[in-house]
Amino acid sequence: MTIEISTLSNGLRVATDQQNAVESVSLGAWIGVGARHEGANVNGVAHLLEHMVFKGTEKRTSFDIAEEIEAVGGQLNAYTSRENTAFYAKVLKDDVPLALDTVADILQKPLFDESELKKERHVVLQEIGQANDTPDDIVFDHFQETAFAAQALGRPVLGRGEIVRRLNAEDLRSYLSGNYGSDTMVVCASGNVDHQAFVKLAEEHFSSLGKVNLAPLPQSEYTGGEFREDRDLEQVHLLLGFKGAEFASEDYYAANVLSTLFGGGMSSRLFQEIREKRGLVYTIYSFASSFMDNGLFGIYAGTGEKEIDELVPVVSDMLMDLSSSVTEEEIVRARTQLKASILMGRESTGVRCEQLAQQLLIFDRVISVEETVAKIDAVDVEMVQGFAQQLLKSPMTLAAMGPLGNLESKEQLQKRFVA
């Protein structure tokens, strides 16, 4: 492996994945906190913070932050999820000092200027409005919130408009100082980078960062439930889901193999039966989402108001059939798809950098490609069918938007999954 990890005196982990055959380096800081770590009264603060750190620091204006990186042909970006936040850049190898200095600057010295906050708050409200106007996007937020009712894991990452409108600079500073520390962050780089040189840069820029000693999060509980919103749309946007597998679960790889063979591509069961044979949808797929202490397995479909009558019973029957009809041929194909995706992804410095950071945050160690491939190869028919049987024992989550007059009740749907 080309991976090296060092720990600074303040406890910050610095990791690199060296690839001398490329000219670029992807680098960044990943923080193991996200929307799940917010209080209900400040839902959206993690995402607003992600925006606001780009609006100026003690030594850089918002234009400087963008212009300095782009002037060397680089890219700078960030994202917020439910369990982590990332600030990352991709530059040519000679510009690593500039990129790391910029990332360190925006994370440790943001101004949170009130005039900039007023403008950026409006930008985020526009983002929330755009999501609300995109049913095949916002239905996933409703799905998550229904699956984890009245819990932090169910709250929207973007936040709620009424809360975002009243978030202020002090809320941002409090969230930053309480969650961004040397014990919640990893700094990683992948590409044409020297480990010791990168560690030295990290020491220069992050050595004053202290620990925050986060309290453990409450255990999440999958609840299931139902969300419906009648809208004047051309399609019904439907999500059916069940309790899935957390990252560390023994079922994690079985869940991903099952999702791949069931609805992970054009050769999958869902695509072939629902789209190719019956022509009921344009888009249909399954997915396995994992979190630190829980997981979701779901099916998304976009279909017409009339077609929903046929779609739901067919999908229900196909789900029931999974517990006894999986073939060795399907398993082999799904395993190959997963392995190919992982190996192809490793051709990207950005993917490798993010994988390195996520593994350290989630598992506290680096998982080799060989270990991952071996775990995928170990998944067999019995494991996949066993996980499929386990899925249907959990309460169902239903989220639907559109013209819903022909969609049967959740109770009727749930009865379809009783053996």
C-alpha positions as CSV (number, residue, x, y, z in Angstrom):
1,M,0.0,0.0,0.0
2,T,1.1,3.6,-0.6
3,I,-0.8,4.9,2.4
4,E,1.0,6.5,5.3
5,I,-0.6,8.0,8.5
6,S,0.9,10.3,11.1
7,T,-0.6,11.8,14.2
8,L,0.3,15.4,15.1
9,S,1.0,16.4,18.7
10,N,-2.5,17.7,19.1
11,G,-4.0,14.4,18.0
12,L,-4.9,15.3,14.4
13,R,-4.4,12.5,12.0
14,V,-2.7,13.2,8.7
15,A,-2.9,10.6,6.0
16,T,-1.5,10.4,2.4
17,D,-2.0,8.0,-0.5
18,Q,1.0,8.6,-2.8
19,Q,0.7,8.1,-6.6
20,N,3.7,9.3,-8.4
21,A,2.3,8.6,-11.9
22,V,-0.1,11.6,-11.7
23,E,0.6,15.3,-11.7
24,S,-2.2,16.3,-9.3
25,V,-3.1,16.1,-5.7
26,S,-6.5,15.9,-4.1
27,L,-6.5,17.0,-0.4
28,G,-8.8,18.2,2.2
29,A,-10.1,18.1,5.8
30,W,-12.9,15.7,6.6
31,I,-14.8,16.3,9.9
32,G,-16.8,13.5,11.5
33,V,-19.8,15.7,12.3
34,G,-22.7,16.8,10.2
35,A,-26.4,17.5,10.4
36,R,-26.9,14.7,12.9
37,H,-24.8,16.6,15.4
38,E,-27.0,19.7,15.4
39,G,-29.6,20.6,18.0
40,A,-33.1,20.6,16.7
41,N,-33.3,24.4,17.2
42,V,-30.4,25.0,14.9
43,N,-31.1,22.4,12.2
44,G,-29.2,23.6,9.1
45,V,-26.3,25.2,10.9
46,A,-23.8,22.7,9.7
47,H,-24.7,23.3,6.1
48,L,-24.8,27.1,6.5
49,L,-21.4,26.9,8.2
50,E,-20.1,25.0,5.1
51,H,-21.2,28.0,3.0
52,M,-20.0,30.7,5.3
53,V,-16.4,29.7,5.7
54,F,-16.0,30.6,2.0
55,K,-17.2,34.1,2.6
56,G,-14.0,35.5,4.0
57,T,-11.3,35.0,6.6
58,E,-8.9,37.2,8.6
59,K,-6.5,37.3,5.6
60,R,-8.7,36.4,2.6
61,T,-11.8,37.9,1.1
62,S,-14.4,35.6,-0.5
63,F,-13.0,36.5,-3.9
64,D,-9.4,35.7,-2.8
65,I,-10.5,32.3,-1.6
66,A,-11.9,31.5,-5.0
67,E,-9.4,33.3,-7.2
68,E,-6.2,32.0,-5.6
69,I,-7.1,28.4,-6.2
70,E,-8.5,28.9,-9.7
71,A,-5.5,31.1,-10.7
72,V,-3.4,27.9,-10.5
73,G,-6.0,25.8,-12.3
74,G,-7.3,24.2,-9.1
75,Q,-10.7,23.4,-7.7
76,L,-12.0,24.0,-4.2
77,N,-15.3,22.7,-2.8
78,A,-17.2,21.3,0.2
79,Y,-20.2,19.3,1.2
80,T,-22.3,18.5,4.3
81,S,-23.9,15.2,5.0
82,R,-25.7,13.7,8.0
83,E,-22.6,12.4,9.6
84,N,-19.7,14.3,8.2
85,T,-18.5,17.5,6.5
86,A,-15.7,17.9,4.0
87,F,-13.6,20.8,2.6
88,Y,-11.4,19.7,-0.2
89,A,-9.3,20.8,-3.2
90,K,-7.6,19.4,-6.2
91,V,-4.4,21.1,-7.5
92,L,-1.2,20.4,-9.4
93,K,1.5,18.9,-7.1
94,D,3.4,22.2,-6.8
95,D,0.4,24.0,-5.5
96,V,-0.3,21.7,-2.5
97,P,1.0,24.4,0.0
98,L,-1.4,26.9,-1.3
99,A,-4.4,24.5,-1.2
100,L,-3.7,23.3,2.3
101,D,-3.2,26.8,3.6
102,T,-6.5,27.8,2.1
103,V,-8.4,24.9,3.6
104,A,-6.8,25.5,7.0
105,D,-7.6,29.2,6.8
106,I,-11.3,28.9,6.0
107,L,-11.8,26.2,8.7
108,Q,-9.9,28.1,11.5
109,K,-10.2,31.8,10.7
110,P,-13.6,32.5,9.2
111,L,-15.0,35.9,9.8
112,F,-18.8,35.1,9.8
113,D,-19.4,38.7,8.7
114,E,-23.0,39.7,9.3
115,S,-23.5,41.3,5.9
116,E,-22.1,38.2,4.2
117,L,-24.3,36.0,6.4
118,K,-27.4,37.9,5.4
119,K,-26.6,37.3,1.7
120,E,-25.6,33.6,2.2
121,R,-28.6,32.8,4.4
122,H,-30.7,33.9,1.4
123,V,-28.7,31.7,-0.9
124,V,-29.3,28.7,1.3
125,L,-33.0,29.5,1.5
126,Q,-33.0,29.5,-2.3
127,E,-31.3,26.1,-2.2
128,I,-34.0,24.8,0.1
129,G,-36.7,26.2,-2.1
130,Q,-35.1,24.6,-5.2
131,A,-35.0,21.2,-3.4
132,N,-38.6,21.6,-2.4
133,D,-39.5,22.2,-6.0
134,T,-37.7,19.0,-7.1
135,P,-39.9,16.1,-6.0
136,D,-37.5,13.4,-6.9
137,D,-35.0,15.1,-4.6
138,I,-37.1,16.3,-1.7
139,V,-38.9,12.9,-1.4
140,F,-35.7,11.4,-0.1
141,D,-35.6,13.9,2.8
142,H,-39.2,13.0,3.6
143,F,-38.2,9.3,3.4
144,Q,-35.3,9.8,5.8
145,E,-37.3,11.8,8.2
146,T,-40.1,9.2,8.2
147,A,-37.7,6.3,8.7
148,F,-36.0,8.0,11.7
149,A,-39.0,9.9,13.1
150,A,-38.3,12.7,15.6
151,Q,-34.5,12.1,15.6
152,A,-31.4,14.0,14.5
153,L,-30.6,11.3,11.8
154,G,-34.0,12.1,10.2
155,R,-33.5,15.9,9.9
156,P,-32.8,17.5,6.6
157,V,-29.2,18.4,5.9
158,L,-30.2,21.8,4.3
159,G,-32.2,22.6,7.4
160,R,-35.7,24.1,7.6
161,G,-36.3,27.5,6.2
162,E,-37.9,28.9,9.4
163,I,-34.8,27.9,11.3
164,V,-32.2,29.0,8.8
165,R,-33.8,32.4,8.7
166,R,-32.9,33.0,12.3
167,L,-29.5,31.4,12.5
168,N,-26.9,34.0,13.4
169,A,-23.1,34.4,13.5
170,E,-23.0,33.2,17.1
171,D,-24.8,30.0,16.2
172,L,-22.1,29.4,13.6
173,R,-19.2,30.1,15.9
174,S,-20.7,27.9,18.6
175,Y,-21.1,25.0,16.2
176,L,-17.6,25.4,14.8
177,S,-15.9,25.6,18.2
178,G,-17.9,22.8,19.6
179,N,-17.5,20.3,16.8
180,Y,-14.4,21.1,14.7
181,G,-11.4,19.8,16.5
182,S,-8.3,17.8,16.2
183,D,-10.1,14.7,17.5
184,T,-13.0,15.0,15.0
185,M,-11.0,15.8,11.9
186,V,-8.7,14.1,9.5
187,V,-6.5,15.8,6.9
188,C,-5.8,13.7,3.9
189,A,-4.1,13.9,0.5
190,S,-3.9,11.5,-2.5
191,G,-1.8,11.9,-5.6
192,N,1.8,13.0,-6.3
193,V,2.4,14.0,-2.7
194,D,5.3,13.3,-0.3
195,H,4.0,12.2,3.1
196,Q,6.6,13.9,5.3
197,A,6.4,17.2,3.4
198,F,2.6,17.1,3.7
199,V,2.7,16.3,7.4
200,K,5.0,19.3,7.9
201,L,2.6,21.5,6.1
202,A,-0.3,20.2,8.2
203,E,1.7,20.8,11.4
204,E,2.3,24.4,10.3
205,H,-1.4,25.0,9.6
206,F,-3.3,22.9,12.1
207,S,-1.0,22.6,15.2
208,S,-3.1,25.1,17.2
209,L,-6.3,23.2,16.7
210,G,-7.5,21.8,20.0
211,K,-9.8,18.8,20.8
212,V,-13.5,19.2,21.3
213,N,-14.3,16.0,23.1
214,L,-17.7,15.3,21.6
215,A,-20.3,13.6,23.7
216,P,-21.5,10.3,22.2
217,L,-24.6,10.6,20.0
218,P,-27.9,8.9,21.1
219,Q,-28.4,5.6,19.4
220,S,-30.7,6.1,16.4
221,E,-33.8,4.0,16.1
222,Y,-35.3,3.0,12.8
223,T,-39.1,3.5,13.2
224,G,-40.6,3.3,9.7
225,G,-43.8,5.1,8.9
226,E,-45.6,6.9,6.1
227,F,-45.3,10.3,4.3
228,R,-47.7,11.3,1.6
229,E,-48.0,14.6,-0.3
230,D,-50.5,15.0,-3.0
231,R,-49.1,17.3,-5.7
232,D,-50.2,18.3,-9.2
233,L,-47.3,16.4,-10.9
234,E,-46.9,14.3,-14.0
235,Q,-45.5,11.4,-11.9
236,V,-45.8,9.7,-8.6
237,H,-42.4,9.7,-6.8
238,L,-42.4,6.6,-4.6
239,L,-39.9,5.3,-2.0
240,L,-40.4,2.0,-0.2
241,G,-37.8,1.2,2.5
242,F,-36.8,-1.0,5.4
243,K,-34.2,-1.1,8.1
244,G,-30.8,-1.7,6.5
245,A,-27.2,-2.3,7.7
246,E,-24.9,0.0,9.5
247,F,-21.3,0.4,8.3
248,A,-19.8,-2.1,10.8
249,S,-22.6,-4.6,10.4
250,E,-21.8,-8.2,9.2
251,D,-24.6,-7.6,6.7
252,Y,-23.0,-4.5,5.1
253,Y,-21.6,-6.3,2.1
254,A,-24.6,-8.6,1.7
255,A,-26.8,-5.5,1.7
256,N,-24.8,-3.9,-1.1
257,V,-24.7,-7.1,-3.2
258,L,-28.5,-7.4,-2.8
259,S,-29.1,-3.8,-3.8
260,T,-26.9,-4.3,-6.9
261,L,-28.6,-7.4,-8.2
262,F,-32.1,-6.2,-7.3
263,G,-31.9,-2.6,-8.7
264,G,-28.3,-1.5,-9.3
265,G,-28.1,-1.4,-13.1
266,M,-29.7,-2.3,-16.4
267,S,-29.3,-6.0,-15.8
268,S,-30.9,-5.8,-12.4
269,R,-34.2,-7.4,-11.6
270,L,-36.1,-4.2,-11.1
271,F,-34.9,-2.6,-14.3
272,Q,-35.5,-5.6,-16.4
273,E,-39.0,-6.4,-15.0
274,I,-40.4,-3.0,-14.3
275,R,-38.9,-0.9,-17.1
276,E,-37.9,-3.3,-19.9
277,K,-40.7,-5.8,-19.8
278,R,-43.6,-3.7,-18.5
279,G,-42.6,-0.2,-19.4
280,L,-44.0,1.2,-16.2
281,V,-41.2,3.7,-15.3
282,Y,-38.3,5.6,-16.7
283,T,-36.4,5.5,-13.5
284,I,-36.3,2.7,-10.9
285,Y,-33.5,1.5,-8.6
286,S,-32.7,0.2,-5.2
287,F,-30.1,1.5,-2.7
288,A,-28.4,0.6,0.5
289,S,-27.6,3.6,2.8
290,S,-25.4,3.0,5.8
291,F,-24.7,5.2,8.9
292,M,-22.6,4.8,12.0
293,D,-25.3,2.9,13.9
294,N,-28.1,2.2,11.5
295,G,-29.0,1.8,7.8
296,L,-31.7,1.9,5.2
297,F,-32.6,-0.3,2.2
298,G,-34.9,1.4,-0.3
299,I,-36.5,1.3,-3.7
300,Y,-37.2,4.5,-5.7
301,A,-39.5,4.6,-8.7
302,G,-41.0,7.4,-10.7
303,T,-44.2,6.4,-12.4
304,G,-47.6,7.6,-13.7
305,E,-50.8,8.0,-11.7
306,K,-52.4,5.1,-13.6
307,E,-49.3,2.9,-13.6
308,I,-48.9,2.9,-9.8
309,D,-51.8,0.4,-9.6
310,E,-49.6,-2.2,-11.4
311,L,-46.2,-1.0,-10.1
312,V,-46.7,-1.4,-6.4
313,P,-47.9,-5.1,-6.4
314,V,-45.2,-6.1,-8.8
315,V,-42.4,-4.5,-6.8
316,S,-43.9,-6.0,-3.6
317,D,-43.9,-9.5,-5.1
318,M,-40.4,-9.0,-6.3
319,L,-39.2,-8.0,-2.8
320,M,-40.9,-11.1,-1.3
321,D,-39.3,-13.3,-4.0
322,L,-35.8,-12.1,-3.0
323,S,-35.8,-14.2,0.1
324,S,-35.8,-17.5,-1.8
325,S,-34.9,-17.0,-5.4
326,V,-31.4,-15.4,-5.6
327,T,-29.1,-17.3,-8.0
328,E,-25.4,-17.9,-7.9
329,E,-25.2,-16.2,-11.3
330,E,-26.8,-13.0,-10.0
331,I,-24.4,-13.0,-7.0
332,V,-21.4,-13.3,-9.2
333,R,-22.5,-10.5,-11.5
334,A,-23.3,-8.2,-8.5
335,R,-20.0,-8.9,-6.8
336,T,-18.2,-8.2,-10.0
337,Q,-20.1,-4.9,-10.5
338,L,-19.2,-3.8,-6.9
339,K,-15.5,-4.7,-7.3
340,A,-15.2,-3.0,-10.7
341,S,-16.8,0.2,-9.3
342,I,-14.3,0.2,-6.4
343,L,-11.3,-0.5,-8.6
344,M,-12.3,2.0,-11.3
345,G,-12.8,4.6,-8.6
346,R,-9.2,4.2,-7.5
347,E,-8.1,5.8,-10.8
348,S,-9.3,9.1,-9.3
349,T,-7.2,10.9,-6.7
350,G,-10.3,12.5,-5.4
351,V,-12.0,9.2,-4.8
352,R,-9.0,7.7,-3.1
353,C,-8.6,10.8,-0.9
354,E,-12.2,10.6,0.3
355,Q,-12.1,6.9,0.8
356,L,-9.0,7.3,3.0
357,A,-10.7,10.0,5.1
358,Q,-14.0,8.2,5.4
359,Q,-12.3,4.9,6.5
360,L,-10.4,6.7,9.2
361,L,-13.5,8.5,10.5
362,I,-15.8,5.5,10.4
363,F,-13.5,2.5,11.2
364,D,-10.5,4.3,12.8
365,R,-8.2,2.4,10.4
366,V,-7.5,2.0,6.7
367,I,-9.2,-0.9,4.9
368,S,-7.1,-2.2,2.0
369,V,-8.6,-2.9,-1.4
370,E,-7.7,-6.5,-0.9
371,E,-9.7,-6.8,2.3
372,T,-12.7,-5.1,0.7
373,V,-12.6,-7.4,-2.3
374,A,-12.3,-10.4,-0.1
375,K,-15.4,-9.4,1.9
376,I,-17.4,-8.9,-1.3
377,D,-16.2,-12.2,-2.6
378,A,-17.3,-13.9,0.6
379,V,-20.9,-12.9,0.1
380,D,-23.0,-15.9,-1.0
381,V,-26.5,-16.8,-1.9
382,E,-27.4,-17.7,1.7
383,M,-26.1,-14.4,3.1
384,V,-28.0,-12.3,0.6
385,Q,-31.3,-14.3,1.0
386,G,-30.9,-14.1,4.8
387,F,-30.5,-10.3,4.6
388,A,-33.6,-10.1,2.3
389,Q,-35.6,-12.1,4.9
390,Q,-34.4,-9.8,7.6
391,L,-35.4,-6.7,5.7
392,L,-39.0,-7.6,5.5
393,K,-39.3,-8.2,9.2
394,S,-38.8,-4.5,9.9
395,P,-41.6,-1.9,9.7
396,M,-41.9,-0.4,6.2
397,T,-41.2,3.2,5.3
398,L,-43.3,4.7,2.6
399,A,-42.7,8.2,1.1
400,A,-44.7,9.4,-1.9
401,M,-45.3,12.6,-3.7
402,G,-47.5,13.4,-6.7
403,P,-51.0,12.3,-7.8
404,L,-51.6,9.7,-5.1
405,G,-55.3,8.8,-5.6
406,N,-54.4,5.3,-6.8
407,L,-51.7,4.5,-4.2
408,E,-52.9,2.0,-1.7
409,S,-52.5,2.6,2.0
410,K,-49.3,1.8,4.0
411,E,-51.3,-0.9,5.9
412,Q,-52.3,-2.6,2.7
413,L,-48.7,-2.4,1.4
414,Q,-47.3,-3.8,4.7
415,K,-49.7,-6.8,4.4
416,R,-48.0,-7.8,1.2
417,F,-44.8,-8.5,3.1
418,V,-46.3,-10.9,5.6
419,A,-45.4,-14.4,4.6
